[in-house]
Amino acid sequence: MSKRFLFAALLLLTSLQVFSAEVSGFRVWADPVKTRAVLDLDRKTAYKLFTLQKPHRVVVDLTGSSVEIPLELDKEHAGVITGVRYGNPDKDTLRVVFDLSESTDLKSFMLDPTAQYGHRLVIDLFTKSGEQKSTLVKYVTDINEPDRDVVIAIDAGHGGEDPGAIGKKKTREKDVVLQIARKLKKTIDSEPGMRAVLTRDGDYYIPLRGRYEKARKARADLFVSIHADAFKKSSVQGSSVFVLSARGASSEFARLLADSENASDLVGGVTLSDKDDMLASVLLDLSQSATREASNKVANDILGALKRTGKTHKNHVGHANFMVLKSPDVPSVLVETAFISNPREEKRLTEKEFQQNMARAITRGVRDYFYSSPPPGTWIAANRNGARHIVARGDTLGGIANRYSVSLSKLRSANKINGDVIHVGRELIIPTS
């Protein structure tokens, strides 16, 4: 066999490996900003994308490809896509046509295999109406308005293309944490002086950094990310609370300083772009330090509330390099509600009672934190003198005093207590510190 023939054969084989693919799956999700269509492929392939008007359509041509299954559109999550068709304009091309309700801007990219997914062609469709509807969170127009509510951003992990961990009974993390997040919003909204916003309120994916950016745009006082843990041993159980590790904070510090020239609001409304390097570094360091201190305090309050509700995986707050916890100026915690890899806890995660109990426990922890450290100008800061605490099993008078940042003597005096004995179920008045 000649070298020239061998080279030609290898070139043909390579082209077949790169440019021939079968479409094995099709999914669509819509969020407030865009509609995302995903074609599952058994290998990479060349493709081109273009739009047509009257009526509005997006056309995808895949080189040397074929369809393995029918491409069926889920109307509930279809967003701007009203229909999907496919065929072969020539023997070497698979053409997929998306019928649209309006014109769109396009973004597309190929993804390499990961976890349960193989190669994927992702097509994002952005509409002008979507831009107008994209206010997923309600912005606080004036952070200095008197007696404002404290704002808690609730982030349901994963979503859309990313199901998160999957239990033995096929329970998906993205579904149960969204259900818990919605219940958590209701319980927080029922608290005087507190208001919650959701980073996502549907089955769609938000990039990790985009999640805490939504919290910052909402001028949130706290960011709480909700997840369901998984581990290789199915016997592991219990809830956990995490904050950003020192290593994670350090790496984000370097990134923020490097990007500060293009950032207009890195530290609680203070622009760093017009500051010299030293001042910008000091301001960012102060902001990060205060944020980490607050994150640790609220995490401990939430963990304490979870301990009083059920089993916790560990007796202390964990530290990890989670991207969603890297906001420089919003205290941030991540709650692993239970282990979806544990069959018993997987079942509980789907139960409304467990979800509600989890939401109430997290709310109690959040409430404890804000009543002990209320942001100036908030309703809680002006009214916390009327705060009440119901004594729960495991509470001590000293622990309650520490939680609300009041002296033990003032707590005893306000409640006419001599000594340290308190009874479960008693309502205590929390005096102004």
N, C-alpha and C positions, 0 to 999 in steps of 0.2 A: 504494500500500500504506500503510495507516494505521500510525502509530507504535505503537499498542497491539498490532496484529497482529504487527509486526516484533519488538516486545519479547517477545511470547509465543513466537514462532518461535525467537528466540535463546535463551530460557530452556529450551525443549524440547531444542534442540541441545546446550546446555551439560549438561543432565541426562543426555543420552545418552552424552556424552563421559566424564562422571565416573562414572556408575553402571552402564554396560553393559560387560561384559568377558568374554573367553574364557579358560578355564583351559587352558594349553598344556603344563603340566608338573607333576610331583608327585614330591617327594623326602622321605625320612625318614632322620634320623640319631639315634642314641642315644649319650649319654655317661653317665658315672657319676652325674650329677645330674638329667638331664632327657632327654626325647625331643622332638626338634624336627621338625615337619612343615612343609613349604614348598609352597605352591601358586603356580606361575608364572602370571602374568596379562598380557594384552596392554595393560592400562590399569588405573588405579585403579577401585575399585568400593566401594560401601557393603556392609557385612557385619555380622552379629551372631553371637554365640557363646554356647552354653549347654551344660550337662551334663545327662545323664539317668542314673538309677541302675537297678539290677536288670534287665538287666545294665548295667555302666558304659559310657557312651558320651559322646562329644563331638560336638555338632552345629554345623555352620557353614552359615549361610544367606547366600548372595551374591546381591545384588540384580541382576536383569536379566542374569544371566550364563549361560554355557553351557560344556560340556566339549568340548574339541577332540580329546583323546586319552583312551584308557582310563586310569583311575587305578589303577595296579598297585603293590602293596605289596612292597617288598624285605624278606623275612622276616629276613634276616641283620642288618639295621640297624633293625628296626622297633621295638625297645624295648618300651614298654608298649602299643603299638598292635597288635592282633591281626587287624584287618580294616578295609577301607574300602569304603563304598558311597556311591552318589550317585543323585539323582533330582530331580524337580520337584514339590514339594508344591502349587505353583500356577504359572501361566504366567510370572510375573515373578521367580521365585526358583529358584536352583540350591541344592540341599541336599546337603552332603557330611557323611557320618556316619563317625566313627572308633570302632570297637569297641575297648574297652580291657580289659586284664587286671585293673585295679584303679582305684580312684578317684584323681583328680588335681586339682591346682591349675593354673589356666590363666594364661597371659600371651600376648597376641597383638599384632601391630603390622604395618603396611604398610611396605615398603621401596621406595625409588625405584630406577630403573634404574642399574646400575653395571657396567662392564666387559662381560662376555658375558651378564649377566643383565638382564631387564626388570623390570617391577613384580612384587613378591612379597608374598604374605600369609604371615607367619610365625606359627606356633602352637607355643608351648612348653608341654609337659606335665610337671609336677613331681609326683612321688609320695613318700609317706613312706618307702617302702623305698629309693627312690633317695637320699633324704637320708642314710639309714643307710649306703648303699654309696658315698657320695661321697668317701671318703678316697682320692683318687687317688694321693696321695703318703703315704709312711709317716712319721708325725710322730716327731721325736726328742723323747722324753719328758723327758730331762734333758740339757741342753746342757753341763752341767758334769760329767757322769759321766767318770771317769778313763779315759784311753786310748780315747776314742770315735773312731769313724770320721769322716773329713771327708765331708760330704754334698754331692754335685754334682747340681743340678737340670738335667735335660736337656729342652729344649723343642723338639719337632718343630713347625715353623712351619705355619700355615694349618690346614686340616682341615675336614671336613664341607662346609658351604655354600661355603667359600672354598677353591678348588683351588690357589691360588697361581699361579705362572707355568706355562704349558703349552708343551711343546716341539713341534717340527715333527711328530714321530711321535706326538703326543698324550700324551706322558708328563706326568703331573701332579706338580707340585712337592710337594704334600701327601703323596703316596704314597711317593716316594723318600726324603724327609727323615725320615719315620716309620721306614722300614726302616733308615736310617743311625742314627737315634736309638736304636733297639732294640739294634743291634750295639754302639753306643757304651756303652750301659748294661752290657752283658755284659763288655766289656773293662775298664771301670772297676770293676765289681764283683769282677773277678778280681785286682785290685790290693790288696795288704795295706793295711789302714787307710783304704780308700776305699769309698764306697757311693753309688750313683746312684739317683735317682728320676725318673720321667717325668711331665711335666705332662699329656701325653695319651698313651694307649696304644691308640688306635683312631681311626676316621675320624669325628671330631666336632670342632666349633669351640669354642675357648675365647677369650673377649675378651682383647685384648692386655694390658691392665692386670691381668686375672685370672691371666695366666701367671706374671708375677713375684710376684704375691701368693701363689700356690701354693708358690713357692720359699721365700718368707719364712715361711709357715706350717710348712714342713718344716724350718725352721732351717738352710737350705742355706748352705754356705760359698762356693758358686759357682753361677752360673746361666749355662748355655750354650744359646743358641738356634741351631737348625740350619735352614739354608735352601739354596735352589739359585737362583742369580742369573739374571737375564735382561737382555738389551740388544738394541737395534734392529739392531746389526751382528752377524751370526751368527758372525763370525770371532773375536770376543772370547772369551777363555778364562781358566781358572785359578781357584784358590780365593782367598778373602779373609777377613780378620778385622776386625771393627768393634767399637768401644766408643762410649759415649755422648759426643756433642759437648758442648762447653762451653755452647753456647746451649741445648741440650736439658736439660742439668743445671740451668741457671739457671731455665728455665720450670717445671721440676718442683719446684725449691726453693720458688718462690712458691706453687705449688699446694698443696704439703704444709703449708706454714705456714698457709695460709688454711683448710685442712681439719683442722688439728691439734686443734681443740676436740672433734672427734668421733672422734679416733683414739686408741687405747689403746697402740699399739705401732708407733711410726714409726721409731725408731732403735735397732735391736738389742735390743729389750725394754725400753728406757727410755721411759716415758710422757711425752709432751710436754704433755698436756692440763692438768696441774697446774703447769706452769712459766710464768713471765711471758714476755712476747714476746721480750725480749732473750735470756734464757737458752735458750728454745726455738730461737731463731735460731742461737745459737752452737753448741748441741748438734747441730742438723741440719747446719750447715755443716761441723763437724768430721767427722760421719759421712759426708757426701757426699764430702768431700775424701779421706778414707781409702779409701772405696769406689772412687772414680775412680782413685786411685793403684794400688790392687790390680788393678782391671780392666785398666789399661794394661800392668801387668807380666805378668799371665796371658795377655793377648792376644798380647804379643810372644813368650811362650814357645810358645803354640799356633802362631803364624805360623812360628816357627823350625822347629817339628816338621813343619809342612806343606811348607816349603821343601825339607826333606830327603826328602820323600815324592814330590813331583811339582811341577808348575808352579803358581806363585802369580800372581795377577793384578797385584799390586803388591808392592813390597819393603818396605812399611811398613803399620802398622795404620791402618785408616781410622776416621774420626769421623763419626757421623751421629746424627740426632735420632730414633732408633728408640724407640717406646713401650716395647717389652719390655725395654729396657736401663735403665729409669728407677728401678729399686729404689734407695732411699736407703741401704741397708745391706747389700746382697748384691752383691759384685763380679759384673759381668755382661758377657758378650761374645756377639757374633753371628758365626757362621761361615757364609759363603757357600761351600758345598762345591765347586761348579762352575757353569758357565753352561749352564742347560737350553736356552737359545736357540741354543747351538752344537750342531749335529747330532752331532758326534763326542762331545762331553761329555754330551749327552743320553743317548746309548747307554751310556756308561760309568756314568752315574748309576744305571742299571738293573742293572748287573752286581754280583754279590755280592763279587767280588774287590775292585773299586774301593770299594764301600761299607765293606768290612772294613778296607782300607788307610786310608781316611779316618778310621774309628773309632779305629784304632790310633794314627794320627798325633795326633789330638786328645787321646787319652788320654796320650800321651807328653808333650805340652805341659802338660796339667793336672798330671800327676805331677811334672814339672820344677818347676812353680810351687809346689806344696805341699811339696815336699822342700826348696825354698829358703826358703819362708815358711810354715812349718806353724803353724796356729792352736794356741795354748796348750791343753794338756789332751788333745790328740789322740794317737792311736797313732803317727802319723808324727813328731810332735814328740818322743816318747819313744824312737823307734827309728830315726830317720833317720841315726844314726851308722853304721848298716849299709847305707846307700844305695849303690847301684851305678849306674854310667853306662857304657853301651856307646858307644864312640867311633864317630860316623857321619861320612860324607863332609862336609867343610866345617867340622867342629868344630875349635876351637882350645883350647888349655889355658886361656888367659885367658878365653875365652868360657864355658867350662864352669865355671870358678871364679865368674864373675859370675852365671851361671844359678842356682847353688846357694848363693850368698852366702857363699862361703868364701874365705879368702885364697889367693893363688896359691902362696905358700910352703908352706902346710899341705897343699894339694892335691899338690904335688910330693913333699913328705915322706911323705905317706900311701901314695903309689904308687911311691916310690923312683925318681923321675924327675929326671934332671939335664938342664937346658935346657928347651926348649919343644916337642920333637918327640914326637908321639903318632901311633899307627897306627890306621887304621880297623879296627873290630872288637874292639879291646882293651877290657877291662872295668876301669873305674877305681873305686876306693873313694872315697866322698865323706865326708870327715871332718866332725865337728861344728864349726860355725863358732865 
